[in-house]
Amino acid sequence: MPDLGHAEALMLALLNTAPVIDGVRRDELADTESAQAWLAAQGWPAAGNPARTLREARDALKSVILGAASPASLDPFLTDVRVAPAMTDEGLKWTLDEVSGKSVAVHAILAWDTLNTTSPGRLRPCSNPDCELFLIDRSKANNARWCSMAVCGNRMKARRHYQRSRQA
């Protein structure tokens, strides 16, 4: 299994495959070709990770994070998943048996579960209502609000400033 940092990066990348750019939703998993390009960019093989499964896993995970669905809705992606232990010089290592058609989805769900267990509330949607991206808040105060301070944070602050100046 990939280390936690890589798994979290994969999960966040999967969640953010349907950004809204200039008011238009763009789906990086819309078809087989674009899904294969996305997988390659993430360092994953295209074989065994169909675009439809990736989209379904992304949408199910988003629904769980947003509270619109129960974590039990992720069960179909975990069917037949097995983890095998092996001893190494560094100690016990767990290896995920690859499940045809679900490996990226399984890794993303496992990363979500680990993050949700170890750092609850750190994975959240961007506070910009026009943005549909997610962020992992790594700040000590757990008060990050935007997926990007340079983009969404700046827009939201400028919007609030404009509203205050109009009211004055």
Kinemage of the C-alpha trace (Angstrom):
@kinemage 1
@onewidth
@group {chain A} dominant
@subgroup {mainchain}
@vectorlist {calphas} color= white
{ca met a 1} P 0.000 0.000 0.000
{ca pro a 2} L 1.303 3.494 -0.677
{ca asp a 3} L 2.349 5.557 2.307
{ca leu a 4} L -0.266 7.771 3.925
{ca gly a 5} L 0.994 10.980 2.293
{ca his a 6} L 0.720 9.499 -1.191
{ca ala a 7} L -2.662 7.960 -0.396
{ca glu a 8} L -4.002 11.317 0.886
{ca ala a 9} L -2.679 13.064 -2.222
{ca leu a 10} L -4.407 10.465 -4.410
{ca met a 11} L -7.692 10.854 -2.496
{ca leu a 12} L -7.594 14.653 -2.734
{ca ala a 13} L -6.693 14.491 -6.429
{ca leu a 14} L -9.616 12.117 -7.044
{ca leu a 15} L -12.042 14.359 -5.152
{ca asn a 16} L -10.846 17.353 -7.167
{ca thr a 17} L -11.247 15.809 -10.636
{ca ala a 18} L -14.407 17.804 -11.350
{ca pro a 19} L -13.405 21.444 -10.819
{ca val a 20} L -15.515 24.441 -11.793
{ca ile a 21} L -13.371 26.699 -13.974
{ca asp a 22} L -14.786 30.064 -15.041
{ca gly a 23} L -18.256 28.848 -14.080
{ca val a 24} L -18.026 25.656 -16.139
{ca arg a 25} L -17.581 22.192 -14.634
{ca arg a 26} L -14.729 20.222 -16.171
{ca asp a 27} L -14.567 16.481 -15.463
{ca glu a 28} L -11.087 14.996 -15.719
{ca leu a 29} L -12.651 11.513 -15.631
{ca ala a 30} L -15.338 12.188 -18.255
{ca asp a 31} L -14.177 9.471 -20.626
{ca thr a 32} L -11.647 6.659 -20.848
{ca glu a 33} L -8.967 8.774 -22.522
{ca ser a 34} L -9.102 11.609 -20.001
{ca ala a 35} L -9.274 9.144 -17.082
{ca gln a 36} L -6.182 7.352 -18.387
{ca ala a 37} L -4.339 10.680 -18.659
{ca trp a 38} L -5.345 11.528 -15.075
{ca leu a 39} L -4.210 8.113 -13.818
{ca ala a 40} L -0.868 8.499 -15.596
{ca ala a 41} L -0.390 11.935 -14.019
{ca gln a 42} L -1.008 10.331 -10.604
{ca gly a 43} L 1.464 7.521 -11.354
{ca trp a 44} L -1.164 4.778 -11.546
{ca pro a 45} L -1.677 2.246 -14.332
{ca ala a 46} L -4.729 2.803 -16.507
{ca ala a 47} L -5.451 -0.921 -16.655
{ca gly a 48} L -7.907 -2.033 -14.008
{ca asn a 49} L -9.198 1.460 -13.204
{ca pro a 50} L -12.138 2.202 -15.521
{ca ala a 51} L -13.323 5.805 -15.769
{ca arg a 52} L -16.857 4.871 -14.695
{ca thr a 53} L -15.646 3.267 -11.454
{ca leu a 54} L -13.422 6.266 -10.711
{ca arg a 55} L -16.329 8.681 -11.238
{ca glu a 56} L -18.657 6.580 -9.076
{ca ala a 57} L -16.064 6.330 -6.284
{ca arg a 58} L -15.373 10.081 -6.446
{ca asp a 59} L -19.050 10.953 -6.285
{ca ala a 60} L -19.738 8.497 -3.436
{ca leu a 61} L -16.774 9.799 -1.439
{ca lys a 62} L -17.880 13.413 -1.991
{ca ser a 63} L -21.371 12.560 -0.770
{ca val a 64} L -19.975 10.974 2.390
{ca ile a 65} L -17.673 13.924 3.115
{ca leu a 66} L -20.504 16.423 2.568
{ca gly a 67} L -22.777 14.411 4.872
{ca ala a 68} L -25.265 13.589 2.122
{ca ala a 69} L -24.575 9.840 2.359
{ca ser a 70} L -23.537 7.351 4.985
{ca pro a 71} L -20.037 5.815 4.922
{ca ala a 72} L -21.826 2.518 4.258
{ca ser a 73} L -22.417 3.807 0.704
{ca leu a 74} L -18.712 3.131 0.080
{ca asp a 75} L -19.165 -0.619 0.711
{ca pro a 76} L -19.540 -1.581 -2.979
{ca phe a 77} L -16.008 -0.326 -3.651
{ca leu a 78} L -14.584 -2.461 -0.843
{ca thr a 79} L -16.143 -5.762 -1.890
{ca asp a 80} L -13.517 -8.511 -2.159
{ca val a 81} L -10.718 -6.271 -0.889
{ca arg a 82} L -8.075 -8.181 1.030
{ca val a 83} L -4.998 -7.031 2.912
{ca ala a 84} L -2.117 -9.442 3.482
{ca pro a 85} L 0.594 -9.095 6.147
{ca ala a 86} L 4.274 -9.672 5.425
{ca met a 87} L 7.328 -9.362 7.646
{ca thr a 88} L 10.177 -7.196 6.373
{ca asp a 89} L 13.434 -6.006 7.887
{ca glu a 90} L 11.567 -2.839 8.960
{ca gly a 91} L 8.717 -4.779 10.588
{ca leu a 92} L 5.202 -5.755 9.615
{ca lys a 93} L 4.021 -4.469 6.240
{ca trp a 94} L 0.452 -4.721 4.995
{ca thr a 95} L -0.108 -5.175 1.275
{ca leu a 96} L -3.408 -4.540 -0.429
{ca asp a 97} L -4.423 -7.310 -2.811
{ca glu a 98} L -5.220 -5.424 -5.990
{ca val a 99} L -8.874 -5.621 -6.873
{ca ser a 100} L -9.540 -5.476 -10.574
{ca gly a 101} L -11.290 -2.266 -11.513
{ca lys a 102} L -11.131 -0.708 -8.058
{ca ser a 103} L -7.527 -0.197 -6.947
{ca val a 104} L -7.492 3.619 -7.051
{ca ala a 105} L -10.959 3.800 -5.499
{ca val a 106} L -9.913 1.435 -2.702
{ca his a 107} L -6.731 3.402 -1.941
{ca ala a 108} L -8.690 6.685 -1.902
{ca ile a 109} L -11.330 5.276 0.452
{ca leu a 110} L -8.682 3.828 2.773
{ca ala a 111} L -6.942 7.222 2.838
{ca trp a 112} L -10.254 8.946 3.634
{ca asp a 113} L -10.913 6.503 6.484
{ca thr a 114} L -7.431 6.976 7.940
{ca leu a 115} L -7.668 10.773 7.723
{ca asn a 116} L -11.205 10.762 9.108
{ca thr a 117} L -10.080 8.600 12.037
{ca thr a 118} L -6.786 10.326 12.843
{ca ser a 119} L -7.731 13.923 11.958
{ca pro a 120} L -11.522 14.280 11.897
{ca gly a 121} L -12.809 17.433 10.261
{ca arg a 122} L -9.578 18.191 8.415
{ca leu a 123} L -10.945 17.168 5.017
{ca arg a 124} L -13.563 19.652 3.868
{ca pro a 125} L -14.955 21.459 0.856
{ca cys a 126} L -13.645 24.884 -0.083
{ca ser a 127} L -15.664 27.709 1.534
{ca asn a 128} L -16.040 29.500 -1.787
{ca pro a 129} L -19.620 28.671 -2.893
{ca asp a 130} L -18.512 28.891 -6.543
{ca cys a 131} L -15.783 26.289 -6.009
{ca glu a 132} L -16.333 22.567 -5.659
{ca leu a 133} L -12.828 21.537 -4.658
{ca phe a 134} L -11.776 19.950 -1.381
{ca leu a 135} L -8.855 20.654 0.928
{ca ile a 136} L -7.047 18.951 3.765
{ca asp a 137} L -6.502 21.485 6.527
{ca arg a 138} L -3.027 20.976 7.935
{ca ser a 139} L -3.000 24.205 9.947
{ca lys a 140} L -2.481 23.966 13.687
{ca ala a 141} L -5.658 25.962 14.375
{ca asn a 142} L -7.725 23.874 11.920
{ca asn a 143} L -9.170 27.024 10.360
{ca ala a 144} L -8.202 26.794 6.671
{ca arg a 145} L -11.199 27.735 4.550
{ca trp a 146} L -10.150 27.759 0.927
{ca cys a 147} L -8.631 25.267 -1.468
{ca ser a 148} L -6.229 28.012 -2.531
{ca met a 149} L -5.548 31.302 -0.800
{ca ala a 150} L -4.281 32.741 -4.087
{ca val a 151} L -7.483 31.915 -5.974
{ca cys a 152} L -10.543 31.266 -3.797
{ca gly a 153} L -9.269 33.067 -0.707
{ca asn a 154} L -8.450 36.176 -2.684
{ca arg a 155} L -11.801 36.106 -4.496
{ca met a 156} L -13.778 35.702 -1.298
{ca lys a 157} L -11.868 38.454 0.512
{ca ala a 158} L -12.271 40.789 -2.468
{ca arg a 159} L -15.994 39.963 -2.623
{ca arg a 160} L -16.449 40.746 1.090
{ca his a 161} L -14.480 43.993 0.746
{ca tyr a 162} L -16.628 45.051 -2.208
{ca gln a 163} L -19.830 44.283 -0.258
{ca arg a 164} L -18.615 46.266 2.768
{ca ser a 165} L -17.615 49.256 0.631
{ca arg a 166} L -21.018 49.262 -1.107
{ca gln a 167} L -22.836 49.253 2.242
{ca ala a 168} L -20.755 52.140 3.617
